[in-house]
Amino acid sequence: MSSMTLPSPIGPIIITVSGRTLESIRLCGTASEIVLIHHDDDPLLREAAAQLNAWFEHRLTEFDLPLAQCRSERGEALRGAISGIPYGDTASYGELARLASSGPRAIGQACRRNPFTIVVPCHRVIGAGQAIGYYSGGDGIITKRWLLDHEQRQS
């Protein structure tokens, strides 16, 4: 496995690859103390970093990266539902549950376990009645609001 830390406006992002797939893109949060981890000059690491930087600069709205597969077909279906939310939009847990023939809790769990911050845009999943909901990445709801506001500024 190879990994690198990418500085970002919302805190360090740790990108990890294994072979030809991304294993994770994790947001550490602005309050985290982190030491720069091993940086391997892997082409996939460079591409993931380039796409994330382009997203932060409003030059990219959809990612094209080889993500590690989910452990189950259900996980892939839930990830697909979350990934289908267009840039700048939001969808509720309930709406996504209906699309994925699942339940809102399953969507919430998929978001909580999402190993691909920003790329699989669980920040776009909100509660009923436009409630901000929960966010497990970075500094939680503060980070989620920043990500949603960032996309709204461009869309």
N, C-alpha and C positions, 0 to 999 in steps of 0.2 A: 504494500500500500504506500501511496505517496500522498502528502498533504501540504497545505500551505495556509497561511493566514492572510486574508485580504482586508486591508483597512476599508471602512465604509462610513458614511455619515451617521449610521446607527450602531456603530461598534464593530469590532473585529468579526469577520466571517471566516470560519475554518472550512476549507474545501478538502475533501478526501476522495481519492480515486483508487481503484483497484483494476489493473489491467486496462480495459477499454470502456469502463463504466464509472460513473460517479457513484460513490457510496454514500456521501452525505455533503450537505452544505448547511452548516450550523451557525447560527447567530449567537455571539457570546453576550452581547449587551454592552451598553456604554458604561455601566457600573462595574463590569468585570475587570479583574486584573488578569492579564494574560501575557504570557511570554511567547514571543514568536516561535512557533513550532517548526519542525523540520520542513524545509522547502525543497522539494525535488523539482527539477526542471522538466516536468512532464508536459507534453503538448496538450493533453486534456485539461490539466490544471490551468495552463495559460488560457485555453479557450473558455473555460468556465469563468475565470477571473475577467476576461475581456467582455463576455456577455453580461456579467453582473455589473461591471463598470458602465457598459452601454445602457443598461436599464436605469442605473442611478442618474445617468446624464440625459435621460428621456430620449435616447436614440434607439431603444429596443423595447418592444412590448410583448414579444413571445420568445421563449427560449427554445433552442434546438441543441439539446445535450443528451447524451446516452445515460439514462438513469438506471440504477440497479432495480431489478424487478421486485415487486412486492412478494411476500411469501405465499400469498393466496390469490385466487381469482377475485374473491370479494374485495381484497385490499386493492387490487388493480382497478376494479370498478369504482371504488370510493375515490381513489386517486384521480381517475379519469373524470369523475364528476367535479371534483375540486378544480382540476386543471382546465375544465371547460368554462370556467367563469371568465369572461372577457376582461382584459385590462381596463381598469377604471370603473368596473362594475362590482356589485356585490350580490351575494345570494344567501338566503337564510339556510340554517341547518335543515329545516323542514323541507324547503324547496329541493335542496340537494338530495335529501333522503328519498323523496318521491322519484327523482330522476334515476337514482341508483337502486331503486326498489329495496330500500333499507330503512333504517330508523335514524332520527336525529342524533341519538347518542353514538351510533356507529360513525356518523360523520364527525362528531366531536372527537371521538377517539382517534380517527384517522388524522385529524388536524393535529392533535396532541402528539402523535407519534411520527408526524411528517418529518423525514430526514432531509428534506430539500427546501429550506427556507427560501422564500421569494419565488423560486423556480416552480414549485407546486404551491400556488398562491393561497394558502389557508388563511392569510390575512384578509382575503376577500369574503370569507365566510362570517356572517353576522347572525345575531339572534333575531327572534321574532320582533316585529315592530321597529326594525332598524337599530336594535340594541347592539352596542359594539361587541359584546360577547367576550370570550376569553382568548388569550394568545400566550402560547408557551415559549415563544422565542424572545431573545433579547431581554428587554425590560418590560415584558408583558404588554399590557394595554397601551402604554406610552408608545412602544414600538409599533404596535398595530395601527394606532392612529396616525403615526408618522408615515407608514407605508401607504395607507389609504389616502392620506392627504397628498402624498407625493404623486400618486397616480392621478388624482383629481386635478392637480395643477397642470397636467399634460393633456388629459383626455378631453 
